Amino acid sequence: MRIRRILAAVIATSALAGLGLTGIATATAQGAPSYVTPSECRQGGGTPDLADNLCKGGMHNGEQID
């Protein structure tokens, strides 16, 4: 019985550690700057502003145009 409790605790700890590592990886990926093409900007419902190199409006609002 004691072994089952220890095993359950080990499994729960490793599962939570795995979730923590996934959260760190996601946070790192979100911190990277995002670039879209003028075509992607239009497809997302925005307007590419080539003077400012930004997509204005739509799904990619505020993202830089590459």
C-alpha positions in Angstrom: 0.0 0.0 0.0 2.8 2.4 0.9 4.5 1.7 -2.5 1.3 2.6 -4.3 1.2 6.0 -2.6 4.8 6.7 -3.3 4.4 5.7 -7.0 1.3 7.9 -7.3 3.2 10.8 -5.8 6.1 10.3 -8.2 3.7 10.1 -11.2 1.9 13.2 -10.1 5.1 15.1 -9.6 6.5 14.2 -13.0 3.3 15.1 -14.7 3.3 18.6 -13.1 7.0 19.0 -14.0 6.1 18.2 -17.6 3.4 20.8 -17.6 5.8 23.4 -16.2 8.3 22.7 -19.0 5.6 23.0 -21.6 4.5 26.4 -20.2 8.1 27.7 -20.3 8.5 26.6 -23.9 5.2 28.3 -24.8 6.1 31.5 -23.1 9.5 31.6 -24.9 7.8 31.1 -28.3 5.3 33.8 -27.7 8.1 36.3 -26.8 9.6 36.1 -30.3 8.6 38.9 -32.8 6.1 37.9 -35.4 6.3 38.8 -39.1 3.6 38.3 -41.7 3.7 38.8 -45.5 1.4 41.5 -47.1 -0.7 38.6 -48.4 -1.1 37.0 -45.0 -2.1 40.4 -43.6 -4.8 40.8 -46.3 -6.1 37.2 -45.8 -6.4 37.9 -42.1 -8.7 40.9 -42.8 -6.0 43.6 -42.4 -4.4 46.2 -44.5 -0.6 46.1 -45.0 0.9 49.6 -44.3 4.2 49.4 -46.1 5.2 52.9 -44.9 5.2 51.7 -41.3 5.9 48.0 -42.1 2.8 47.0 -40.0 -0.4 45.1 -40.6 -3.3 47.3 -39.6 -6.5 45.7 -38.5 -7.7 42.1 -38.8 -6.2 39.0 -37.2 -2.5 40.2 -37.6 -3.1 43.8 -36.3 0.2 45.4 -35.2 2.4 42.6 -36.5 5.4 43.6 -38.6 5.4 43.0 -42.3 8.3 41.0 -43.7 
